């Protein structure tokens, strides 16, 4: 009888403990933003796949249905999307330290980031502060950028020569993205390694960088780790690509190290300073040793990849808009002519070209190179945003077109209209300090450190290309297809081909 009583008591206690545990778990369940219902285990993963749309279009559809903050469950990952200026201001300006970190990465990405040893990938803390401080102060400050003016001018001359050569051999038709990308990459290579490389070396380095980007493209096992055993070939391939990347880049590192230790009498072929120079003896908080060669490869790769495709993409969209809006192209050319005359436009002229500045700002508003900004993560469990909980293991994603195309804060946002800025009808601080209305480079503590360099490149390239050539549609009288597709950035779905006619000076 006593035994039965104790069994019954044990059963009741067990039930009570289970009940209280369930209540406790329910209380701990975060109050996430709304979102589409998902399936067990996979969440919304297959729904996104079955939509047959580019992911950014799928996100845009959900934004229209669920509002400016919503949740997607992608396998084991929780993605929370923001597409509202006020929410972004709350997250990245008012609560900037709270949402300044990065989420966990898949193992393949960690191979290439040396366990988050990069400015963009590092979690919020001493490593990130050290790496960012070094990049900004020693490389990307306005004074340091001026030291590479000659590099940019040389690259612009090469760009114009390449466009002329391609047009001469192709009935006036040129590829915009390919040539813009080559020019920007040449600038960044010179800034990174302090040497001017021949075309064959540039193309080989570009191939190495592209292979890395392709290799780290997200896969389904990033969201469902249980499937990882089925992707062993991809992981093996990632290790091979990483080895090839290190084997190719380390000799450039060692050559520069040797040149600094034993400078040659004639250094006319080398530049006096580079990003690489800042990394050899870089002191990182919490570490006793300087970066290893593999870490230096990672940091150099970040520098090159971060500034190439974004800038080239902006140029492609910019030329597309100038073709589609010839009156804007004419107005821009007239401003350059009246300000610069027959001499070559240079970056010192940019501040005297207000319409050019308006065109570039409108370009970055209408066509941010990436539609989803770099992912953020909360640094503590108590984080809230817009009245919702933001768990530390959630990916906080920013859908940029939802902000820069918001009719509540922009007049006729679908129209490409530089006059909104040129005539002072509307204004926007792209740094977000004075308020968030557009954020092509992010805002707050994790704002892109290359903002100043990127805007210099875009202004200078557009000015040069418009000064030298009149741009028109190919085929003649055709319309530009402004649909986008996701590569490393959002580029035109149909790569832009254009017809150029040299301007007649004087």
C-alpha positions in Angstrom: 0.0 0.0 0.0 2.8 2.4 1.0 4.7 1.5 -2.2 1.6 2.3 -4.3 1.3 5.6 -2.5 4.9 6.5 -3.2 4.5 5.5 -6.8 1.4 7.7 -7.1 3.2 10.6 -5.3 6.2 10.2 -7.7 3.9 10.2 -10.7 2.1 13.4 -9.4 5.4 15.1 -8.7 6.7 14.2 -12.1 3.6 15.5 -13.8 3.9 18.7 -11.8 7.5 19.2 -12.7 6.7 18.6 -16.4 3.8 21.0 -16.2 5.9 23.7 -14.5 8.7 23.1 -17.1 6.3 23.6 -19.9 5.1 26.8 -18.4 8.7 27.9 -17.9 9.6 27.2 -21.5 6.5 29.0 -22.7 7.5 32.0 -20.6 11.0 31.9 -22.1 9.7 31.6 -25.7 10.7 34.9 -27.4 8.1 37.3 -28.7 9.3 37.2 -32.3 7.9 39.4 -35.1 5.2 37.9 -37.3 6.0 35.8 -40.3 4.7 33.0 -42.5 3.9 29.7 -40.8 6.5 27.1 -41.6 6.9 23.3 -41.5 8.5 21.3 -38.7 12.3 21.3 -38.8 12.7 23.1 -42.1 10.6 26.1 -41.3 10.1 28.4 -44.3 13.1 27.0 -46.2 11.2 25.0 -48.8 8.6 27.8 -49.2 11.4 30.2 -50.2 12.8 27.6 -52.6 9.4 26.8 -54.1 8.6 30.5 -54.8 11.0 30.3 -57.8 11.9 33.9 -57.2 15.2 35.5 -56.4 15.4 35.6 -52.6 15.3 39.4 -52.4 12.0 39.3 -54.4 10.6 36.7 -52.0 11.6 38.9 -49.1 9.9 41.9 -50.7 6.6 39.9 -51.1 6.7 39.0 -47.4 7.4 42.6 -46.4 4.2 43.7 -48.2 2.3 41.0 -46.4 3.7 41.1 -42.9 5.0 44.6 -42.5 8.3 46.3 -41.8 9.6 43.7 -39.4 9.0 40.0 -39.9 10.5 36.6 -39.2 11.6 33.8 -41.4 12.6 30.4 -40.0 15.2 28.9 -42.3 15.9 25.5 -40.9 17.8 26.0 -37.7 18.3 29.7 -38.3 15.9 32.5 -37.4 16.0 35.5 -39.8 14.4 38.7 -38.7 14.0 41.3 -41.5 13.8 45.1 -41.1 12.6 47.4 -43.9 11.6 50.5 -42.0 13.7 53.7 -41.5 12.5 54.2 -37.9 13.3 50.7 -36.9 16.7 50.8 -38.4 17.4 54.1 -36.6 16.3 52.5 -33.3 18.5 49.4 -33.9 21.7 50.9 -35.4 21.8 54.5 -34.0 19.8 54.5 -30.8 20.8 51.0 -29.8 24.0 50.8 -31.9 26.1 48.8 -29.4 23.2 46.3 -28.7 23.0 45.2 -32.4 26.6 45.7 -33.4 27.7 42.0 -33.6 27.5 39.3 -36.2 25.7 35.9 -36.1 27.4 32.6 -36.2 28.8 31.5 -39.6 28.8 28.1 -41.3 32.1 26.2 -41.1 32.9 26.8 -44.8 32.8 30.6 -44.3 35.0 30.3 -41.2 37.6 28.6 -43.3 38.0 31.7 -45.4 37.5 34.3 -42.6 40.0 32.6 -40.3 37.3 32.2 -37.7 35.9 35.7 -38.2 39.2 37.5 -38.3 37.9 40.3 -40.7 36.4 43.7 -40.2 33.0 42.7 -41.6 32.7 39.2 -40.0 34.2 39.8 -36.5 31.9 39.7 -33.6 31.6 43.0 -31.7 34.6 43.2 -29.4 38.4 43.8 -29.3 39.3 42.0 -32.5 36.8 43.9 -34.5 37.9 47.2 -32.9 41.5 46.6 -33.7 40.9 45.5 -37.3 38.5 48.3 -38.1 40.7 51.0 -36.5 43.6 49.9 -38.5 41.7 49.8 -41.8 40.1 53.2 -41.3 42.9 55.2 -39.7 45.8 53.7 -41.7 44.1 53.2 -45.1 40.7 54.7 -45.6 40.8 58.1 -44.0 40.5 61.1 -46.3 44.2 61.9 -45.9 45.3 58.4 -46.7 43.0 58.1 -49.7 44.5 61.2 -51.2 47.9 59.4 -51.3 46.4 57.1 -54.0 45.1 59.8 -56.3 47.7 58.9 -58.9 46.7 55.3 -58.8 43.1 56.3 -59.5 44.0 58.6 -62.3 46.1 55.9 -64.0 43.2 53.4 -63.6 40.8 55.9 -65.1 43.0 56.4 -68.1 43.2 52.7 -68.6 39.4 52.4 -68.3 38.9 54.9 -71.0 41.5 53.2 -73.3 39.9 49.8 -72.7 36.4 51.2 -73.6 37.8 52.8 -76.8 39.6 49.6 -77.8 36.5 47.5 -77.2 34.3 49.9 -79.1 36.7 50.1 -82.0 36.6 46.3 -82.4 32.8 45.9 -81.8 31.0 48.6 -83.7 30.9 51.0 -80.8 29.4 48.4 -78.3 31.0 47.9 -74.9 30.3 45.9 -71.8 29.9 48.2 -68.8 30.2 46.0 -65.8 33.2 44.1 -67.0 35.2 47.2 -67.7 34.2 49.0 -64.6 35.0 46.0 -62.5 38.5 45.7 -64.0 39.2 49.4 -63.3 38.2 49.2 -59.7 40.0 46.0 -59.1 43.2 47.5 -60.4 42.9 50.4 -58.0 42.3 48.1 -55.0 45.2 45.8 -56.0 47.6 48.7 -56.1 46.3 50.0 -52.7 46.5 46.5 -51.2 49.9 45.3 -52.5 51.7 48.5 -53.5 52.6 47.2 -57.0 51.0 47.7 -60.4 50.2 44.3 -61.8 50.1 43.4 -65.5 46.8 42.4 -67.0 47.4 38.7 -66.9 48.2 38.9 -63.1 45.2 41.1 -62.5 42.9 38.5 -64.2 44.4 35.6 -62.3 44.0 37.4 -59.0 40.4 38.2 -59.9 39.8 34.5 -60.8 41.1 33.5 -57.3 38.8 36.0 -55.6 35.7 35.0 -57.6 36.3 31.3 -56.8 36.4 32.2 -53.1 33.1 34.1 -53.4 31.4 31.2 -55.3 32.7 28.7 -52.7 31.1 30.6 -49.7 27.7 30.9 -51.4 25.1 29.6 -48.9 24.0 26.0 -49.2 21.1 24.1 -47.8 23.3 22.5 -45.1 24.0 26.0 -43.7 20.4 26.0 -42.6 20.0 22.2 -41.9 23.3 21.1 -40.4 21.9 17.6 -40.1 22.5 17.3 -43.9 26.2 18.2 -43.6 27.5 14.6 -44.1 26.0 14.7 -47.6 28.2 17.8 -48.5 31.6 16.4 -47.7 32.7 17.0 -51.3 31.8 20.7 -51.0 33.8 21.0 -47.8 36.8 19.2 -49.3 36.5 21.6 -52.3 36.4 24.6 -49.9 39.7 23.5 -48.3 41.2 23.1 -51.7 40.1 26.6 -52.8 41.4 28.0 -49.5 44.8 26.4 -50.1 44.9 27.7 -53.7 44.1 31.2 -52.4 46.8 31.1 -49.8 49.4 29.6 -52.2 48.7 32.3 -54.8 48.6 35.4 -52.5 51.4 34.6 -49.9 54.2 35.2 -52.5 52.9 38.8 -53.0 52.9 39.2 -49.2 56.5 37.9 -48.9 57.7 40.0 -51.8 56.3 43.1 -50.1 57.8 42.1 -46.7 61.2 41.6 -48.4 60.9 45.0 -50.2 60.2 46.8 -46.9 63.1 45.1 -45.1 65.6 45.5 -48.0 64.4 48.4 -50.2 65.9 48.4 -53.7 67.9 51.4 -54.9 65.4 52.0 -57.6 61.8 51.7 -56.3 60.2 53.5 -59.2 58.0 50.4 -59.9 56.7 50.1 -56.4 54.5 52.4 -54.3 55.5 53.8 -51.0 52.5 52.5 -49.0 49.9 49.8 -49.0 47.2 48.2 -46.8 49.5 45.1 -46.6 52.1 47.3 -44.8 49.7 48.0 -42.0 49.1 44.3 -41.3 52.7 43.0 -40.8 53.0 44.3 -37.2 49.3 44.9 -36.5 48.6 44.8 -32.8 45.2 43.2 -32.0 43.7 43.5 -28.6 43.9 40.3 -26.6 46.6 38.7 -28.9 50.3 38.6 -28.4 51.3 37.9 -32.0 50.9 39.7 -35.2 48.6 38.3 -37.9 49.8 35.1 -39.6 50.2 34.8 -43.3 46.8 33.1 -43.7 45.1 35.8 -41.6 46.8 38.5 -43.8 45.5 36.7 -46.9 42.0 36.9 -45.4 42.3 40.6 -44.6 43.7 41.4 -48.1 40.9 39.4 -49.7 38.3 41.3 -47.7 39.8 44.6 -48.8 39.7 43.5 -52.5 36.3 41.8 -52.5 34.6 44.5 -50.4 35.2 47.3 -52.8 35.2 45.7 -56.2 31.7 44.3 -57.0 29.8 46.9 -55.1 31.4 49.8 -57.0 31.2 48.1 -60.4 27.6 47.3 -59.8 26.8 50.9 -59.0 28.4 52.0 -62.2 26.4 49.5 -64.3 23.1 50.7 -62.8 24.3 54.4 -63.1 25.1 54.1 -66.8 21.8 52.2 -67.4 19.9 55.2 -65.9 21.9 57.7 -67.9 21.0 55.8 -71.1 17.3 55.6 -70.1 17.3 59.3 -69.1 19.3 61.1 -71.8 18.3 64.5 -70.4 20.0 63.7 -67.1 23.1 62.5 -69.1 23.2 65.8 -71.0 22.7 67.9 -67.9 25.6 66.0 -66.2 27.9 66.4 -69.3 27.1 70.2 -69.5 28.0 70.6 -65.8 31.3 68.9 -66.4 32.1 70.9 -69.5 31.2 74.3 -67.9 33.2 73.5 -64.8 36.2 71.6 -66.2 36.4 72.6 -69.8 38.5 70.6 -72.2 40.9 69.2 -69.6 40.4 65.8 -68.0 38.1 65.8 -65.1 39.8 64.7 -61.8 38.6 63.9 -58.3 39.5 67.4 -57.2 36.6 68.6 -59.3 34.0 66.5 -57.6 33.2 69.0 -54.9 32.5 71.6 -57.7 30.0 69.3 -59.5 26.8 69.4 -57.4 24.7 67.8 -60.1 27.1 64.8 -60.3 26.8 64.5 -56.5 23.0 64.5 -56.8 23.2 61.8 -59.5 25.4 59.6 -57.4 23.2 60.0 -54.3 20.1 59.2 -56.3 21.9 56.2 -57.8 22.7 54.9 -54.3 19.1 55.5 -53.2 17.4 53.8 -56.1 19.9 51.0 -56.7 21.9 50.1 -53.6 24.5 47.5 -54.7 23.2 45.0 -52.2 19.6 44.7 -51.3 20.3 42.9 -48.0 22.9 44.7 -45.9 25.4 42.7 -43.9 23.7 40.7 -41.2 23.6 42.0 -37.6 23.1 40.2 -34.4 22.2 41.2 -30.8 24.9 41.0 -28.2 22.6 40.2 -25.3 19.4 38.3 -24.7 17.4 41.2 -23.4 17.5 42.9 -26.9 14.1 44.2 -28.2 13.2 46.1 -31.3 9.9 47.5 -32.3 8.3 45.8 -29.3 9.6 42.3 -30.3 12.4 40.2 -28.8 15.6 39.7 -30.9 17.4 36.6 -29.7 21.2 36.6 -29.8 21.2 33.6 -32.2 18.9 35.4 -34.7 20.1 37.0 -38.0 19.0 40.6 -38.1 18.7 41.4 -41.9 18.1 44.8 -43.4 16.1 45.0 -46.7 17.4 48.3 -48.1 14.9 48.9 -50.9 12.1 48.9 -48.4 13.7 52.0 -46.9 15.0 53.9 -49.9 11.8 53.1 -51.9 9.3 54.0 -49.1 6.6 56.3 -50.4 6.0 57.6 -46.8 9.5 59.3 -46.8 10.2 59.8 -50.5 8.3 61.6 -53.2 7.7 59.3 -56.2 10.4 56.9 -55.1 10.2 54.7 -58.2 11.4 57.6 -60.4 15.1 58.2 -60.9 15.3 61.9 -60.2 18.6 63.5 -59.2 16.7 66.9 -58.9 15.2 65.7 -55.6 18.7 66.3 -54.2 20.1 68.9 -56.6 17.2 71.3 -56.1 17.0 70.6 -52.4 13.5 69.2 -52.5 14.6 66.2 -50.4 17.7 65.3 -48.5 19.3 62.3 -47.0 22.5 61.7 -45.0 23.8 58.3 -46.2 25.7 57.9 -42.9 22.4 57.9 -41.0 23.8 60.4 -38.4 21.1 63.0 -39.2 18.4 60.3 -39.6 17.9 57.2 -41.7 16.3 57.6 -45.1 18.7 55.5 -47.1 21.6 53.3 -46.0 23.5 51.8 -49.0 26.6 51.5 -46.8 24.7 50.6 -43.5 24.7 52.9 -40.6 25.9 53.0 -37.0 28.9 51.2 -35.6 29.1 48.7 -38.4 28.8 51.2 -41.2 31.0 50.2 -44.1 34.5 51.5 -43.5 35.0 51.9 -47.2 32.2 54.4 -47.7 34.5 57.3 -48.5 36.6 55.3 -50.9 33.5 53.9 -52.7 31.9 57.3 -53.2 35.1 58.7 -54.6 35.4 55.8 -57.1 31.7 56.1 -58.2 31.8 59.9 -58.6 35.1 59.8 -60.5 34.2 56.9 -62.8 30.9 58.3 -63.8 32.4 61.8 -64.4 35.2 60.3 -66.6 32.8 58.0 -68.6 30.3 60.8 -69.3 33.0 63.3 -70.2 34.6 61.0 -72.7 31.6 59.3 -74.2 27.9 59.8 -75.1 26.1 56.6 -73.9 23.2 55.2 -75.7 21.2 51.9 -75.8 22.2 48.7 -77.5 20.6 47.7 -79.7 19.7 51.2 -80.9 16.3 52.6 -79.7 16.1 49.6 -77.3 14.9 49.9 -73.7 17.1 49.0 -70.7 15.8 46.0 -68.7 16.0 47.1 -65.1 15.2 43.7 -63.6 17.9 42.6 -61.2 19.5 39.3 -60.3 21.6 38.3 -57.3 25.2 37.5 -57.9 27.6 38.7 -55.4 25.7 42.0 -55.6 22.4 42.8 -57.3 23.3 43.3 -61.0 21.2 43.8 -64.0 19.5 40.6 -65.0 20.7 41.1 -68.6 24.3 42.4 -68.5 24.4 45.9 -69.8 25.7 46.4 -73.3 25.9 50.0 -74.5 26.9 52.0 -77.5 29.4 54.8 -76.9 30.3 57.7 -79.1 33.4 59.8 -78.3 32.7 63.3 -77.4 34.0 66.0 -79.6 36.2 68.3 -77.5 35.9 72.0 -77.8 
